[in-house]
Amino acid sequence: MATVSQKSRFGGAFWTILAWVIALIFFFPIFWMIFTSFKTDADAVKPEFLFTFTPTLDNYLNMTDNYDYWRFAINSVITSTFATLLALVVGIPAAYAMAFDPSRHTKDILMWMLSTKMLPAAAVLYPMTFLTKNFLGIFDTHFLIIVVLCLINLPIVIWMLFTYFKEIPKEIIEAGKMDGVSTWGEIKDILIPLAWGGVASTALLTFIFCWNEAYWTVRLTTTEAATLSKLIEGNRAPEGLFFGRLSAVSTAAVGPIIILGWFCQKQLVRGLTFGAVK
């Protein structure tokens, strides 16, 4: 018994240490980015100042004074928030219909929607830029970025909501129909309250995906609707990368979403693993 107990304690300690090592490996790039953000651009590339240097806040002051950080941050908040809301407005009714009134083509439609995520973004960049600039006149607008972010995340939204809604007994929805509840009433008064955890998880993940999107927000904006991804990309010059300033901007860009993920980690983990349980 003592041997079994010792093995159990050893095994528990081993997995704990392994978990900490993996966590530190994943966290190290973030730590190094924050660490570098307090160096000057010159110190950031000198080996002798790799660990020992004089900390400075110049990069952060320069970011707010000369790069108009808050305008880019507000654009990120606006586009991510409204894209998430639009995706939910479209995705909830679609997932409701597929979960509670499926047809023989429902699975095919779900697979088709998921397959659109495999489309290389670069393949449609030129037509998207050409149409939005020359025909629609919506290039570099909040409306364009909101619609694009909504569309690229809509397949994930529908798939997640569909998985959550399938867990709700169909008899509850049928009971609502028998009581004369409208379709909108079923969604608003029955479905969303019962699946609120799933809807919240989906909204959080969608917001994070929208916030982190760089390809489209960089290429479909110039100044007016430019997000933090555009600000990060702007720290590239013919002379090279300004690592000190780039690290400060990157820290300020990922900081809010890291804090959000930390406070909402239970909902995020549930949202990421729910389909695996299914």
N, C-alpha and C positions, 0 to 999 in steps of 0.2 A: 504493500500500500504506500509505503514511504517513497519507494522508487517511482510509482505512478504519479504521486503528488509532486515529486521533484521534476519529473518529465513535464508535467502539466505547467508548473511554474516556469520552467525553462522555455517551453513552447510559447507561453504567453509573453515572456520578456523578449523572445526573438521576434515575434510578430509586432510587438510594440516598437522595438528598435527599427525594424524594417520599415514600418509605417512612417516613423519620424524621418528616416533617411530619404524615403521617396518624397515626403512632403518638403524637405529642405531642398532637394534637387529641383522640384517644380517651383519653389519660391525663390531660388537663387537668382534667376534672371530679373525678377521684379526688384529684389534687394539691390542688385548691381545697377539697375536703372536708376533707382532712387539715390543710391550712393554716388553715382556719376553726376547726377543732376546738381550736386553741390560743388562740382569742380568747374573751373574755367574751361573754355574750349581748348586752350593750349595744354592745360594740365591733363585733360581727359585722354590725350594721345601720347603722353610721355610715360614710359615705363617706370621712371624713378618716382612718379607721383601715383603709382598704382594704388597704394594703400595709405600713404602718408601725404597729406596735402592740407592747404588752408581752406576750410569750407567757406563758401560764398553763397549769397542769395541773389547774386546779379542775374543769373539765368531766369529766376522766377520774376524778378522785378522787370527785366527786359521783356518777358513774355506778356505781362499785363500792360506795360507802358507802351511798347512798340508793336506788339503783334495783335493787340485787341483780342485777348484771350476770351473775354466774356461774351463777345459777339459770336464767336465760334461755338462756345459752350451753350449759349442760348439756342442757337440753330440746332445743335445736337439734341437738346431737350425737346424742342418743338417737333422736329422730324421723327424722333424715336417714339415720342408719346403718341402723336396722332397716327403714325403708321401702325403702332400696336393696337390702338383703338379701332382703326379701320379694318385691320386684319381680324379682330374679334367680331366686329359687326358683320363681316362677310362670313367668317369661319364658323361661328356658332350656329346660324341657321343651316349652313351646308352640312356640318357634322350632325346636327339634329335629324335632318332628313335622311342621311345615310345610316344613322344608327337605329332609328325607329320606323323608317319607311323605306327599307332597302329594296333595290331592284336586282335583277340577275346580273347587272353590269356594275354594281356598286364597287366590288373589289377591283374590277378593271379600271374604273375611274380613279380610285385611290392610288393604284399603282402608276397610272398615267401621270397624276399630279406629282407623285414622288419622283418620277423619272425626269420631270422638268428641272429638278435640282442638279441633275447630271449634265445639263447643258453648259458648255464653256461660256462664261460671261463675255470673253473677248470676241466670240463669234457674232454677237449681236450688238457690240459696242458701236460700230459705224452706223448701222441703220437707226439705232436709238438716238445717237447724236445728231444725225442728219434730219430725222423727223422732228425731234424736239426743237432744233434750232431753226430750220427753214420752213416747216409747215405748221407746227403747233405753237411755236413761239413761247414755250414754257421752259426753255433751257435755263439752268441756274435759278430755279424757283423752289420754294418750299413744297408746292403742290407736286411737282415732278418727283422730288426725292421721297415724299411721303408715299406716293403711289408705287414707286419702284420698290421701296423697302417693304411695303405691304405685300406686293406680288411675289417677291422672292422668298418671303417667309410664310406665305399663305399655305403652301402644302404641309409644312411642319405644323402649323396651327390646326389645320383640319384633321390631320392624323392624330395629334395629341388629344384634341377634343373628342374625336370619334372614339378613341380608346376609353376615355373617361365616361362618355355617355353610354357606352355599351355595358358598363358596370351597373347602371341604374335599371332596375326591373321595369320591363316594358309595361307591366300591369299598372304601374303608377300613372304613366302617361295615358293609358287607355281609360283609367278611372276618371282622369281629368276630362277626357273627351265625352264620357258619359254624363258628366256634370255640366256639359255645355261650355267648357272653357275653350277659347279660341286658340289657334296655333301660337299666336304671339303670347297669349296668356300662359300657355304650357311652358314656353321657353322662359318667360320672365318670372313667373310665380312658382313653377315647379322645378324645371330643369336646372336653371342657374343656381338657385339656393341649394339643391341637392349635390350639385357638382361644383360648388364654389371653390373647393380646394384645387380641383383640376383646372378650372378657369384661371384662378390666380397663378398657378404654376405656369400655365401656358403664356399668360400675359407677361410674367417676369422674364421667362426665357426669350420671348419675342422681343421685348424691350432691350435685352442684352444683345441679341443678334443685330438689332437695328443700330444700336449704339456702336457696335464693333465693326459694322460694315464699312469697308474702306474703298473697295474697287469702284463702286458706282458713285459714292459720294465725292470721290476725288475727281472722277472723269465727267460727271454731269453737273459740276458746279465750278464757279470761278471766284465770286466774292459774296453775292447776296445770300445764297443758301448754303455756303460752305460750312462744313462741320469741323469737329476737332481732327478728324482724319486728314482733312485738307491742310489744317494748321501744321500737323506733324509732317506732312509731305513737303510743306513750304520750307522746312529747314534743310533742304537739300540745295546745293549750289554747284556751279562748275568747279569751284575750288575743293569740293568734297562735302562731307557731312560735318556739321557742327555738333559734336557729340554731347557737349555740356548742355547746350540749349535744347537739343533734340531730346535728351533724357528728361529735362525739366518739363517740356511740353508733353511728352509721353506719360510722365508721372501724373501731371494734372489731368490728362485725358482718361487714363485708366483708373485713377483714384476713386472717382464717384461710383463707377460700376463695381469696383472691388468691394467698396463699403456696402453698396446695395446687396451684392451677392452674399456678403458675410452675414448681414442681418436677416436675409431671406433664405439662408442655406437649406433649411429643412424643406421649404416649399420647392426649391430648385432641385434638390436630390430626389424628392418624390416625383417631380415632373420628368426627370431624366430616367428614372428606373421603373416607372409605372408600367411602361410597355413591356419591359423584360419580364415582370411578374405575370403579366397577361400571357 
